[in-house]
Amino acid sequence: MIYHIVVGDVGATPLREAITMEPSMEGEVVVLKDVLSIGPLAKEEGKTFSETRSAFWQQVMSNDKNPVVVDDLERLMQVSTTLSNDEEAKVWMWMAPWPADIVAYYWMLNYMQKHARRMFVVNIAALPFLDENGKVFYPKSIGEILPKELVKARRLARQITPAEVEIDGEEWGKLVTDNAGIRTHEGGKKLTSRSEEHYDNQLISFCSQQFQKGSRIVSQALSKFNIPTGDMYLGWRLRKMAESGRLTLQGDVAKALKDFDVKLPGEVVSEVAVEG
């Protein structure tokens, strides 16, 4: 039995298909829903880790009708229990060169160290794959890879070494101590802790003194700067900047990005020629 751990539903879809194509990969896909590269990692007083993460995402999503429940850790502990009871079970961590994946690797390693000899990693960083047209490309996420290419990638699976368990095992503690708003990927498995305002200037660069849809601002920033946070987080940053006076919003800011408009503060001043 192999537990295939992957970040996000987008990566899980081709991975599940690949498993149906290759008997040696048979197992269960465990999808991590949380994006650990953004938001607090240190537990808030009186809250568990999952409750802290749930509270953060509840704030970001600004939706009181549907409470956000983050339960990745609880599901990982279920896998850990299975490994304790089944000596044949293994864990494969599918890791792309993307901050959410790198943080998830450190997070998983921290909680699964006692199963280190049965933990494997499939790291696709800087490796070529074929797209649907047969052209070589270098994916930044598992979701970009065709199922048949993921079948080939199974050969990359390697056991996490004792040295990695020791060295990488310390990284999660450092990230928790930093407890920064953002963690960026600097190549390899290196991460840098940054403030939650890290991408604010990129968002502001697309704003003007004319109102524009929040969805337009966010999509432009995501496209030009390849920001790895997702649109919900950037929408939250627009709202936070409006609270501090850096932006002006109109519309229903508690709803989706398309439901409110954004502009720089102040009024547009028209230049009028005055004859002397």
Phi, psi and omega in degrees: 000126177246129172263111180270112181261127182218147179271119173089150180294330182297321178283331183291327184299304179292332180293318177299319179294320179299321181296325178290339182270342187226107182304327183290347179262005186308133180168199183244136177271122177255112185266123174273118184275332185284149174253092188287353180282353176229149177090170184292147177246337178281135181295134174286153182303128178082002181237151172281172178301313182296323178292323177296315180292322178298317180297321178298310182292330175298320178292316181296317185280341176050051182223101183281342184286328182239092181304137179275130178238115176259118184228027180302317183295320179297321179289326176295322179293330175294320176296317180301318179297319179297318179297325179293330183263346183230106183293343182270345183289147180224164176237130173246122175261116179271117189234123176256163179283066185222136187306320180299322180290319182294316178297319180298325177298312179295320179299312180297317182298322180300319185269349186241018185302328182292346178253021189307321184291348178244021178252129181235153178235139173246097185258115184265007184304129175062021179252141182277145174224165178260136175273186185293344177262006179081012180266147180283135174213168182242098185291150176253359177211155178296327182295343179278349188265134178295147179307317182294332176283329175292329175299317177295324184293344179303333180292345179280345184300123179223150180292137176292126186284159176303323179296319179294321178301319181287310185283308181292333181297340180275342187295323181299317179301321179294318180295321178294320178297317177298315180048043183282168179281335184221144171234120182257152181267127183249017182104150183060232175247021183274133177237151175235131178279133181223167182286162181293344179274007189306323183257008184299316182295327176296320177295314182297331182297341179259001180266153177222189178271012171250140179295135174227155177299138176303324180296327180290315179300313183293317182295323178294317180294317179299319183289313185285318188258358179052046183290127188269026184264338189090164187284328183297318180296317181293326175297321176296320179294325175299316180294320180293322178292328176293323179297328181268001177089003180282338178222162174241131180242152171219151183107195182269092185289347180276352181259204184288167181302329181285351185264000175219157182248157186227141171206167174289150180294156180099167180258154175285126181261120180273133179274124182245126180286129181244124181282135180269000000 
